[in-house]
Amino acid sequence: MSNTTAVNFGYPRTLVAETDHWLVLVRPKQPTFGSLVLVCKEPVTAFSDVSPAGFADLQPVIGGIERLLRAAVDYAKINYLMLMMVDPDVHFHVIPRYEGERVHGGQAFPDAGWPGVPALASAVELGDEALLALTATLRDAWSAA
């Protein structure tokens, strides 16, 4: 199952994990290393319209995201941004935060906004090969956890 928002963020190619109600995707533009998009699979455009089952399913997904990113990124803080200005379906941008930068695959990922708000415009845009490699790394780490 997919919706327009999931497709806009590369689903199914960027899929890290999936539950009955949520998709965890790698964000192709990385404001910080390990940035994800958490997309609701239900056909809803308002957070208040997520079903009780969808809300219940959110807690274990958040736990999985935080375990994954703590191990992969060693973040100091984590931001969940529900922006929904362009992509209409309920979703969160998950931005791990840290001082300095992280390096993956020879690419540096600074947290340009640290310690303030995330600098979304300063994102590292991953090429196709780097995006697929990061997705595979995070998917494998999720499965192993």
DSSP file (Angstrom, degrees, kcal/mol; ACC not computed):
  #  RESIDUE AA STRUCTURE BP1 BP2  ACC     N-H-->O    O-->H-N    N-H-->O    O-->H-N    TCO  KAPPA ALPHA  PHI   PSI    X-CA   Y-CA   Z-CA
    1    1 A M              0   0    0      0, 0.0     2,-0.3     0, 0.0    40,-0.0   0.000 360.0 360.0 360.0 137.3    0.0    0.0    0.0
    2    2 A S        -     0   0    0     39,-0.1     2,-0.3     9,-0.0    39,-0.0  -0.972 360.0-156.2-145.3 163.0    1.3    3.4   -0.8
    3    3 A N     >  -     0   0    0     -2,-0.3     4,-2.4     1,-0.0     5,-0.2  -0.792  42.9 -90.9-129.6 176.2    0.0    7.0   -1.0
    4    4 A T  H  > S+     0   0    0     -2,-0.3     4,-2.6     1,-0.2     5,-0.2   0.883 124.2  52.3 -58.2 -41.2    1.2   10.0   -2.8
    5    5 A T  H  > S+     0   0    0      2,-0.2     4,-1.2     1,-0.2    -1,-0.2   0.934 109.5  48.4 -63.0 -46.3    3.4   11.2    0.1
    6    6 A A  H >4>S+     0   0    0      1,-0.2     5,-2.5     2,-0.2     3,-0.6   0.926 112.8  48.5 -59.4 -45.3    5.1    7.8    0.3
    7    7 A V  H ><5S+     0   0    0     -4,-2.4     3,-2.0     1,-0.2    -1,-0.2   0.899 106.3  57.1 -62.5 -40.8    5.7    7.8   -3.4
    8    8 A N  H 3<5S+     0   0    0     -4,-2.6    -1,-0.2     1,-0.3    -2,-0.2   0.778 106.5  50.9 -61.9 -25.8    7.1   11.3   -3.3
    9    9 A F  T <<5S-     0   0    0     -4,-1.2    -1,-0.3    -3,-0.6    -2,-0.2   0.104 130.7 -92.3-100.1  20.8    9.7   10.1   -0.8
   10   10 A G  T X>5 -     0   0    0     -3,-2.0     3,-1.3     1,-0.2     4,-1.0   0.506  57.5-160.7  91.9   5.5   10.8    7.2   -2.9
   11   11 A Y  T 34<S+     0   0    0     -5,-2.5    -1,-0.2     1,-0.3    14,-0.0  -0.394  70.3  18.2 -60.5 136.6    8.6    4.4   -1.7
   12   12 A P  T >4 S+     0   0    0      0, 0.0     3,-1.5     0, 0.0    -1,-0.3  -0.996 125.8  53.3 -93.4  -3.1    9.2    1.5   -2.1
   13   13 A R  T <4 S+     0   0    0     -3,-1.3    -2,-0.2     1,-0.3    -3,-0.1   0.793 112.7  45.3 -63.7 -28.7   12.9    2.0   -2.9
   14   14 A T  T 3< S+     0   0    0     -4,-1.0    12,-2.2    12,-0.1     2,-0.3   0.231  81.6 136.1 -99.7  13.5   13.5    4.0    0.3
   15   15 A L  E <   +A   25   0A   0     -3,-1.5    10,-0.2    -5,-0.2     3,-0.1  -0.470  19.5 165.5 -71.5 122.8   11.6    1.6    2.6
   16   16 A V  E     -     0   0A   0      8,-3.3     2,-0.3     1,-0.4     9,-0.2   0.799  68.9 -10.3 -97.3 -45.7   13.4    0.8    5.9
   17   17 A A  E     -A   24   0A   0      7,-1.5     7,-2.9   125,-0.1    -1,-0.4  -0.984  57.2-159.5-154.6 158.4   10.5   -0.7    7.8
   18   18 A E  E     +A   23   0A   0     -2,-0.3     2,-0.2     5,-0.2     5,-0.2  -0.998   7.6 178.7-145.2 138.8    6.7   -1.2    7.6
   19   19 A T        -     0   0    0      3,-2.7    22,-0.0    -2,-0.3    -2,-0.0  -0.628  53.8 -82.7-121.3-173.9    4.0   -1.9   10.0
   20   20 A D  S    S+     0   0    0     -2,-0.2    34,-0.1     1,-0.2     3,-0.1   0.825 127.4  18.0 -60.3 -30.4    0.2   -2.3    9.6
   21   21 A H  S    S+     0   0    0     32,-0.1    20,-3.1     1,-0.1    21,-0.6   0.528 119.2  54.7-120.8  -9.5   -0.3    1.5    9.7
   22   22 A W  E     - B   0  40A   0     18,-0.3    -3,-2.7    19,-0.1     2,-0.4  -0.953  52.1-154.3-137.2 148.4    3.1    3.2    9.1
   23   23 A L  E     -AB  18  39A   0     16,-2.6    16,-2.5    -2,-0.3     2,-0.6  -0.966  10.8-153.8-115.2 136.3    6.0    3.3    6.6
   24   24 A V  E     +AB  17  38A   0     -7,-2.9    -8,-3.3    -2,-0.4    -7,-1.5  -0.959  25.1 176.9-110.4 115.9    9.5    4.3    7.6
   25   25 A L  E     -AB  15  37A   0     12,-2.8    12,-2.6    -2,-0.6     2,-0.3  -0.868  34.2-111.9-120.8 149.4   11.4    5.7    4.7
   26   26 A V  E     - B   0  36A   0    -12,-2.2    10,-0.3    -2,-0.3     9,-0.1  -0.646  35.4-124.2 -73.8 135.8   14.8    7.3    4.2
   27   27 A R        -     0   0    0      8,-2.3     8,-0.1    -2,-0.3    99,-0.1  -0.749  13.1-147.0 -82.3 117.6   14.5   10.9    3.4
   28   28 A P  S    S+     0   0    0      0, 0.0    98,-2.4     0, 0.0     2,-0.7   0.828  91.1  56.2 -58.4 -33.0   16.3   11.5    0.0
   29   29 A K  E    S-E  125   0B   0     96,-0.2    96,-0.2    -3,-0.1     3,-0.1  -0.910  83.2-156.7 -99.9 116.1   17.4   15.0    1.1
   30   30 A Q  E     +E  124   0B   0     94,-3.2    94,-2.5    -2,-0.7     3,-0.1  -0.795  23.0 177.5-101.4  97.4   19.3   14.6    4.4
   31   31 A P  S    S+     0   0    0      0, 0.0    81,-0.5     0, 0.0     2,-0.3   0.825  87.9   6.7 -64.9 -28.4   19.4   17.7    6.6
   32   32 A T  S >  S-     0   0    0     -3,-0.1     3,-1.6    79,-0.1     2,-0.1  -0.963 104.0 -80.1-143.2 159.1   21.2   15.4    9.0
   33   33 A F  T 3  S+     0   0    0     76,-0.5    70,-0.0    -2,-0.3    76,-0.0  -0.373 115.2  20.4 -62.6 132.6   22.5   11.9    8.6
   34   34 A G  T 3  S+     0   0    0      1,-0.2    -1,-0.2    -7,-0.1    39,-0.1   0.567  80.4 166.0  87.9  10.6   19.8    9.2    9.0
   35   35 A S    <   -     0   0    0     -3,-1.6    -8,-2.3    -8,-0.1    -1,-0.2  -0.367  13.7-174.7 -62.8 136.6   16.9   11.5    8.4
   36   36 A L  E     -BC  26  94A   0     58,-2.4    58,-2.7   -10,-0.3     2,-0.4  -0.738  24.9-134.0-125.2 169.8   13.7    9.6    7.8
   37   37 A V  E     -BC  25  93A   0    -12,-2.6   -12,-2.8    -2,-0.2     2,-0.7  -0.999  13.1-156.5-126.9 128.9   10.1   10.1    6.9
   38   38 A L  E     -BC  24  92A   0     54,-2.7    54,-2.3    -2,-0.4     2,-0.5  -0.922  18.6-170.5-106.6 110.5    7.4    8.3    8.9
   39   39 A V  E     -BC  23  91A   0    -16,-2.5   -16,-2.6    -2,-0.7     2,-0.3  -0.880  20.6-130.9-112.8 129.7    4.3    8.1    6.7
   40   40 A C  E     -B   22   0A   0     50,-2.7   -18,-0.3    -2,-0.5     4,-0.2  -0.609   9.4-153.4 -74.1 132.6    0.8    6.9    7.8
   41   41 A K        +     0   0    0    -20,-3.1   -19,-0.1    -2,-0.3    -1,-0.1   0.629  67.3  98.1 -82.1 -14.7   -0.6    4.3    5.4
   42   42 A E  S    S-     0   0    0    -21,-0.6     2,-2.3     1,-0.1    48,-0.2  -0.414  90.7-108.3 -72.3 151.2   -4.2    5.2    6.2
   43   43 A P  S    S+     0   0    0      0, 0.0     2,-0.4     0, 0.0    -1,-0.1  -0.420  75.0 128.8 -79.6  68.3   -6.0    7.5    3.8
   44   44 A V        -     0   0    0     -2,-2.3    46,-2.0    -4,-0.2    -4,-0.1  -0.952  41.5-177.0-128.5 144.6   -5.9   10.5    6.2
   45   45 A T  S    S+     0   0    0     -2,-0.4     2,-0.4    44,-0.2    -1,-0.1   0.301  74.6  64.0-118.2   4.8   -4.8   14.1    5.8
   46   46 A A  S >  S-     0   0    0      1,-0.1     3,-2.0    44,-0.1     4,-0.3  -0.999  75.6-137.5-129.6 133.6   -5.4   15.2    9.4
   47   47 A F  G >  S+     0   0    0     -2,-0.4     3,-1.6     1,-0.3    -1,-0.1   0.855 105.2  60.7 -57.0 -36.7   -3.5   13.8   12.3
   48   48 A S  G 3  S+     0   0    0      1,-0.3    -1,-0.3    -3,-0.1    -4,-0.0   0.647  96.6  62.3 -67.1 -13.8   -6.8   13.7   14.3
   49   49 A D  G <  S+     0   0    0     -3,-2.0    -1,-0.3     2,-0.0    -2,-0.2   0.496  72.8 115.4 -91.2  -4.3   -8.2   11.3   11.7
   50   50 A V  S <  S-     0   0    0     -3,-1.6     5,-0.1    -4,-0.3    -3,-0.0  -0.454  74.1-111.9 -63.2 136.7   -5.6    8.5   12.3
   51   51 A S     >  -     0   0    0     -2,-0.1     4,-2.4     1,-0.1     5,-0.2  -0.206  20.2-110.0 -67.9 159.4   -7.4    5.5   13.6
   52   52 A P  H  > S+     0   0    0      0, 0.0     4,-2.4     0, 0.0     5,-0.2   0.889 123.1  52.3 -55.3 -38.8   -7.0    4.3   17.2
   53   53 A A  H  > S+     0   0    0      2,-0.2     4,-2.1     1,-0.2     5,-0.1   0.881 107.5  52.1 -65.6 -36.8   -5.2    1.3   15.8
   54   54 A G  H  > S+     0   0    0      2,-0.2     4,-0.9     1,-0.2    -1,-0.2   0.901 110.3  47.6 -64.9 -41.3   -2.9    3.6   13.9
   55   55 A F  H >X S+     0   0    0     -4,-2.4     4,-0.9     1,-0.2     3,-0.5   0.908 111.5  50.6 -65.3 -41.4   -2.1    5.6   17.0
   56   56 A A  H 3< S+     0   0    0     -4,-2.4     3,-0.4     1,-0.2    -2,-0.2   0.881 109.7  50.9 -63.6 -37.1   -1.4    2.3   18.9
   57   57 A D  H 3X S+     0   0    0     -4,-2.1     4,-1.2     1,-0.2    -1,-0.2   0.695  97.7  70.3 -72.5 -19.8    0.9    1.2   16.1
   58   58 A L  H <X S+     0   0    0     -4,-0.9     4,-2.7    -3,-0.5     5,-0.2   0.880  88.7  61.5 -66.8 -38.8    2.8    4.5   16.3
   59   59 A Q  H  X S+     0   0    0     -4,-0.9     4,-2.2    -3,-0.4    -1,-0.2   0.933 106.5  42.1 -59.9 -50.7    4.4    3.8   19.7
   60   60 A P  H  > S+     0   0    0      0, 0.0     4,-2.2     0, 0.0    -1,-0.2   0.846 113.6  54.2 -67.1 -29.2    6.4    0.7   18.7
   61   61 A V  H  X S+     0   0    0     -4,-1.2     4,-2.6     2,-0.2    -2,-0.2   0.935 108.5  48.4 -66.4 -44.7    7.4    2.3   15.4
   62   62 A I  H  X S+     0   0    0     -4,-2.7     4,-2.7     1,-0.2     5,-0.2   0.915 110.7  51.9 -60.4 -43.3    8.8    5.4   17.3
   63   63 A G  H  X S+     0   0    0     -4,-2.2     4,-2.2    -5,-0.2    -1,-0.2   0.913 110.6  48.0 -59.0 -43.1   10.7    3.0   19.6
   64   64 A G  H  X S+     0   0    0     -4,-2.2     4,-2.5     2,-0.2    -2,-0.2   0.904 111.3  50.3 -64.5 -42.0   12.1    1.2   16.6
   65   65 A I  H  X S+     0   0    0     -4,-2.6     4,-2.9     1,-0.2     5,-0.3   0.933 111.6  47.6 -61.1 -47.0   13.2    4.5   14.9
   66   66 A E  H  X S+     0   0    0     -4,-2.7     4,-2.0     2,-0.2    -1,-0.2   0.880 112.8  47.8 -68.0 -36.9   14.9    5.7   18.0
   67   67 A R  H  X S+     0   0    0     -4,-2.2     4,-1.9    -5,-0.2    -1,-0.2   0.936 114.4  48.1 -63.8 -45.9   16.8    2.5   18.6
   68   68 A L  H  X S+     0   0    0     -4,-2.5     4,-2.6     1,-0.2     5,-0.2   0.947 116.0  41.4 -59.2 -51.9   17.8    2.4   15.0
   69   69 A L  H  X>S+     0   0    0     -4,-2.9     4,-2.5     1,-0.2     5,-1.3   0.804 109.4  58.2 -73.4 -28.8   19.0    6.0   14.9
   70   70 A R  H  X5S+     0   0    0     -4,-2.0     4,-0.7    -5,-0.3    -1,-0.2   0.938 115.2  37.9 -62.8 -43.8   20.7    5.9   18.3
   71   71 A A  H  <5S+     0   0    0     -4,-1.9    -2,-0.2    -5,-0.2    -1,-0.2   0.903 124.7  38.5 -72.9 -41.5   22.9    3.0   17.0
   72   72 A A  H  <5S+     0   0    0     -4,-2.6    -3,-0.2    -5,-0.2    -2,-0.2   0.811 135.1  15.5 -81.5 -30.9   23.4    4.4   13.4
   73   73 A V  H  <5S-     0   0    0     -4,-2.5    -3,-0.2    -5,-0.2    -2,-0.1   0.685  80.7-139.7-117.3 -28.8   23.8    8.1   14.1
   74   74 A D     << -     0   0    0     -5,-1.3    -4,-0.2    -4,-0.7    -3,-0.1   0.966  36.1-167.5  57.4  54.8   24.4    8.5   17.9
   75   75 A Y        -     0   0    0     -6,-0.5    23,-0.2     1,-0.1     3,-0.1  -0.288  28.7-151.8 -72.4 157.0   22.1   11.5   17.9
   76   76 A A  S    S+     0   0    0     21,-3.3     2,-0.3     1,-0.3    22,-0.2   0.761  83.0   3.5 -93.4 -35.4   21.9   13.9   20.9
   77   77 A K  E     -D   97   0A   0     20,-1.5    20,-3.3     2,-0.0     2,-0.4  -0.906  67.2-143.2-141.3 165.4   18.3   14.9   20.2
   78   78 A I  E     -D   96   0A   0     -2,-0.3     2,-0.4    18,-0.2    16,-0.0  -0.998   9.4-155.4-137.7 135.5   15.7   13.9   17.7
   79   79 A N  E     -D   95   0A   0     16,-2.6    16,-3.0    -2,-0.4     2,-0.6  -0.918   4.0-162.6-112.7 134.6   13.0   16.1   16.0
   80   80 A Y  E     -D   94   0A   0     -2,-0.4     2,-0.6    14,-0.2    14,-0.2  -0.962  15.9-170.8-112.4 111.0    9.7   14.9   14.7
   81   81 A L  E     -D   93   0A   0     12,-3.0    12,-3.2    -2,-0.6     2,-0.9  -0.908  15.2-166.3-109.6 121.5    8.4   17.5   12.3
   82   82 A M        +     0   0    0     -2,-0.6    10,-0.2    10,-0.2    -2,-0.0  -0.813  28.7 151.9-103.5  91.1    4.8   17.3   11.0
   83   83 A L        +     0   0    0     -2,-0.9    -1,-0.2     8,-0.1     9,-0.1   0.912  11.6 170.6 -92.1 -47.4    5.0   19.8    8.2
   84   84 A M        +     0   0    0     -3,-0.2    -2,-0.0     7,-0.2     6,-0.0   0.754  32.7 126.2  42.1  41.7    2.4   18.6    5.6
   85   85 A M  S    S+     0   0    0      0, 0.0    -1,-0.1     0, 0.0    -3,-0.0   0.809  85.3  13.3 -92.7 -36.0    2.6   21.7    3.5
   86   86 A V  S    S+     0   0    0      1,-0.2    -2,-0.0   -81,-0.0   -81,-0.0   0.808 124.4  56.0-105.2 -49.0    3.4   20.0    0.1
   87   87 A D  S    S-     0   0    0      1,-0.1    -1,-0.2     2,-0.1     4,-0.1  -0.801  70.9-159.2 -93.1 120.3    2.7   16.3    0.8
   88   88 A P        +     0   0    0      0, 0.0    -1,-0.1     0, 0.0     3,-0.1   0.739  58.1  92.0 -78.8 -25.2   -0.9   16.0    2.0
   89   89 A D  S    S-     0   0    0      1,-0.1   -44,-0.2   -43,-0.0    -5,-0.1  -0.380  92.8 -88.0 -75.1 149.2   -0.9   12.6    3.8
   90   90 A V        +     0   0    0    -46,-2.0   -50,-2.7   -48,-0.2     2,-0.3  -0.328  70.0 142.0 -57.5 124.0   -0.1   12.4    7.5
   91   91 A H  E     -C   39   0A   0    -52,-0.2     2,-0.4    -4,-0.1   -52,-0.2  -0.987  38.8-141.0-160.9 158.9    3.6   12.1    7.9
   92   92 A F  E     -C   38   0A   0    -54,-2.3   -54,-2.7    -2,-0.3     2,-0.6  -0.955  14.5-136.4-122.9 143.0    6.5   13.2   10.0
   93   93 A H  E     -CD  37  81A   0    -12,-3.2   -12,-3.0    -2,-0.4     2,-0.7  -0.905  23.2-152.8 -92.0 124.0   10.1   14.2    9.1
   94   94 A V  E     -CD  36  80A   0    -58,-2.7   -58,-2.4    -2,-0.6   -14,-0.2  -0.893  15.6-177.3-105.6 112.8   12.4   12.5   11.6
   95   95 A I  E     - D   0  79A   0    -16,-3.0   -16,-2.6    -2,-0.7     2,-0.2  -0.911  16.0-150.5-118.6 106.0   15.6   14.5   12.0
   96   96 A P  E     - D   0  78A   0      0, 0.0     2,-0.4     0, 0.0   -18,-0.2  -0.558  21.3-148.3 -71.3 140.7   18.3   13.1   14.3
   97   97 A R  E     + D   0  77A   0    -20,-3.3   -21,-3.3    -2,-0.2   -20,-1.5  -0.882  26.6 151.3-118.6 143.8   20.3   16.0   15.7
   98   98 A Y        -     0   0    0     -2,-0.4     2,-0.3   -23,-0.2    16,-0.2  -0.983  44.8-100.3-160.9 158.5   23.9   16.3   16.7
   99   99 A E  S    S-     0   0    0     -2,-0.3     2,-0.4     2,-0.1    13,-0.1  -0.685  90.9  -4.0 -83.3 139.8   26.8   18.7   17.1
  100  100 A G  S    S-     0   0    0     -2,-0.3    11,-2.3    11,-0.3     2,-0.3  -0.629 102.1 -55.6  85.5-134.3   29.3   18.6   14.2
  101  101 A E  E     -F  110   0C   0     -2,-0.4     2,-0.3     9,-0.2    -2,-0.1  -0.936  30.6-139.0-144.6 164.7   28.9   16.1   11.4
  102  102 A R  E     -F  109   0C   0      7,-1.5     7,-3.2    -2,-0.3     2,-0.4  -0.917  19.0-145.1-120.2 152.5   28.6   12.4   10.7
  103  103 A V  E     +F  108   0C   0     -2,-0.3     2,-0.4     5,-0.2     5,-0.2  -0.975  21.4 168.6-122.8 133.7   30.3   10.7    7.7
  104  104 A H  E >  S-F  107   0C   0      3,-2.4     3,-2.1    -2,-0.4    30,-0.1  -0.983  70.7  -5.2-144.2 130.4   28.8    7.8    5.8
  105  105 A G  T 3  S-     0   0    0     -2,-0.4     3,-0.1     1,-0.3    -1,-0.1   0.823 128.8 -57.6  57.9  32.1   30.1    6.4    2.5
  106  106 A G  T 3  S+     0   0    0      1,-0.2     2,-0.4     0, 0.0    -1,-0.3   0.464 113.9 118.4  78.8   0.7   32.7    9.1    2.3
  107  107 A Q  E <   -F  104   0C   0     -3,-2.1    -3,-2.4     2,-0.0     2,-0.3  -0.864  59.3-136.2-104.3 132.2   30.0   11.8    2.4
  108  108 A A  E     -F  103   0C   0     -2,-0.4    -5,-0.2    -5,-0.2    -7,-0.0  -0.691  13.1-166.1 -87.0 139.1   29.8   14.4    5.3
  109  109 A F  E     -F  102   0C   0     -7,-3.2    -7,-1.5    -2,-0.3   -76,-0.5  -0.824  11.0-170.1-125.0  88.9   26.5   15.2    6.9
  110  110 A P  E     -F  101   0C   0      0, 0.0     2,-1.1     0, 0.0    -9,-0.2  -0.451  27.2-130.4 -76.6 152.9   26.7   18.3    9.0
  111  111 A D    >   -     0   0    0    -11,-2.3     3,-1.5     1,-0.2   -11,-0.3  -0.785  31.0-178.1 -97.4  86.3   23.9   19.4   11.3
  112  112 A A  T 3  S+     0   0    0     -2,-1.1    -1,-0.2   -81,-0.5     4,-0.1   0.685  75.1  50.4 -64.3 -20.6   23.9   22.9   10.0
  113  113 A G  T >  S+     0   0    0    -82,-0.2     3,-2.5     3,-0.1    -1,-0.3   0.560  85.2 164.1 -94.9  -8.5   21.1   24.1   12.3
  114  114 A W  T <   +     0   0    0     -3,-1.5     3,-0.1     1,-0.3   -14,-0.1  -0.286  66.6   9.1 -58.8 134.2   22.6   22.7   15.6
  115  115 A P  T 3  S+     0   0    0      0, 0.0    -1,-0.3     0, 0.0    -2,-0.1  -0.928 129.3  52.9 -95.8  14.9   21.7   23.6   18.3
  116  116 A G  S <  S-     0   0    0     -3,-2.5    -3,-0.1     1,-0.3     3,-0.1   0.145 106.5 -36.0 -88.4-152.6   18.7   25.5   16.8
  117  117 A V  S    S-     0   0    0      1,-0.1    -1,-0.3    -3,-0.1   -38,-0.0  -0.304  78.9 -84.7 -67.7 153.3   16.0   24.4   14.4
  118  118 A P        -     0   0    0      0, 0.0     2,-1.4     0, 0.0     3,-0.2  -0.322  33.5-132.2 -60.6 139.3   16.9   22.0   11.7
  119  119 A A    >   +     0   0    0      1,-0.2     3,-1.5   -88,-0.2    -7,-0.2  -0.666  32.7 172.7 -92.8  80.2   18.3   23.6    8.6
  120  120 A L  G >  S+     0   0    0     -2,-1.4     3,-1.2     1,-0.3    -1,-0.2   0.818  73.4  59.3 -61.8 -32.2   16.2   21.8    6.0
  121  121 A A  G 3  S+     0   0    0      1,-0.3    -1,-0.3    -3,-0.2    -2,-0.1   0.675  98.5  60.3 -71.5 -16.4   17.5   23.9    3.1
  122  122 A S  G <  S+     0   0    0     -3,-1.5    -1,-0.3     2,-0.1    -2,-0.2   0.153  79.4 141.6 -95.3  19.4   21.0   22.8    3.9
  123  123 A A    <   -     0   0    0     -3,-1.2     2,-0.6     1,-0.1    -3,-0.1  -0.233  56.4-120.6 -65.2 147.6   20.2   19.1    3.3
  124  124 A V  E     -E   30   0B   0    -94,-2.5   -94,-3.2   -14,-0.1     2,-0.7  -0.807  26.4-142.1 -84.2 119.5   22.6   16.8    1.5
  125  125 A E  E     -E   29   0B   0     -2,-0.6     2,-0.3   -96,-0.2   -96,-0.2  -0.771  16.6-138.9 -89.0 116.5   20.8   15.4   -1.5
  126  126 A L        -     0   0    0    -98,-2.4     2,-0.0    -2,-0.7    -1,-0.0  -0.528   8.8-131.1 -77.4 135.2   21.7   11.8   -2.0
  127  127 A G     >  -     0   0    0     -2,-0.3     4,-2.8     1,-0.1     5,-0.2  -0.292  37.1 -94.9 -70.6 169.6   22.3   10.4   -5.4
  128  128 A D  H  > S+     0   0    0      1,-0.2     4,-2.4     2,-0.2     5,-0.2   0.902 124.2  47.3 -57.6 -46.5   20.6    7.2   -6.4
  129  129 A E  H  > S+     0   0    0      1,-0.2     4,-2.1     2,-0.2    -1,-0.2   0.921 114.8  45.6 -64.4 -44.7   23.4    4.9   -5.4
  130  130 A A  H  > S+     0   0    0      2,-0.2     4,-2.6     1,-0.2     5,-0.2   0.878 112.3  52.4 -66.4 -38.2   24.0    6.6   -2.1
  131  131 A L  H  X S+     0   0    0     -4,-2.8     4,-2.5     2,-0.2    -2,-0.2   0.933 111.5  45.2 -63.5 -46.4   20.3    6.6   -1.3
  132  132 A L  H  X S+     0   0    0     -4,-2.4     4,-2.4    -5,-0.2    -2,-0.2   0.878 113.0  51.4 -66.3 -36.8   19.9    2.9   -2.0
  133  133 A A  H  X S+     0   0    0     -4,-2.1     4,-2.4    -5,-0.2    -2,-0.2   0.927 112.0  45.7 -65.7 -44.7   23.0    2.2    0.0
  134  134 A L  H  X S+     0   0    0     -4,-2.6     4,-2.6     2,-0.2     5,-0.2   0.913 112.2  51.8 -65.1 -41.5   21.8    4.1    3.0
  135  135 A T  H  X S+     0   0    0     -4,-2.5     4,-2.8    -5,-0.2     5,-0.2   0.933 110.9  47.6 -59.2 -46.5   18.4    2.5    2.7
  136  136 A A  H  X S+     0   0    0     -4,-2.4     4,-2.5     2,-0.2     5,-0.2   0.906 111.7  50.7 -62.3 -42.1   19.9   -1.0    2.7
  137  137 A T  H  X S+     0   0    0     -4,-2.4     4,-2.1     1,-0.2    -2,-0.2   0.939 115.4  41.2 -60.8 -48.2   22.1   -0.1    5.7
  138  138 A L  H  X S+     0   0    0     -4,-2.6     4,-2.5     2,-0.2    -2,-0.2   0.872 113.8  52.5 -70.9 -36.8   19.2    1.1    7.8
  139  139 A R  H  X S+     0   0    0     -4,-2.8     4,-2.5    -5,-0.2    -2,-0.2   0.929 111.5  47.0 -63.1 -44.7   16.8   -1.6    6.6
  140  140 A D  H  X S+     0   0    0     -4,-2.5     4,-2.0    -5,-0.2    -2,-0.2   0.905 112.5  49.6 -63.7 -41.0   19.4   -4.3    7.6
  141  141 A A  H  X S+     0   0    0     -4,-2.1     4,-1.1    -5,-0.2    -1,-0.2   0.897 110.8  50.2 -65.7 -39.6   20.0   -2.6   11.0
  142  142 A W  H >< S+     0   0    0     -4,-2.5     3,-0.6     1,-0.2    -2,-0.2   0.937 111.7  48.0 -61.9 -46.4   16.2   -2.4   11.6
  143  143 A S  H 3< S+     0   0    0     -4,-2.5    -1,-0.2     1,-0.2    -2,-0.2   0.842 110.7  51.5 -63.9 -34.1   15.8   -6.1   10.8
  144  144 A A  H 3<        0   0    0     -4,-2.0    -1,-0.2     1,-0.2    -2,-0.2   0.716 360.0 360.0 -76.0 -20.9   18.7   -7.0   13.1
  145  145 A A    <<        0   0    0     -4,-1.1    -1,-0.2    -3,-0.6    -2,-0.2   0.485 360.0 360.0 -77.1 360.0   17.4   -5.1   16.1
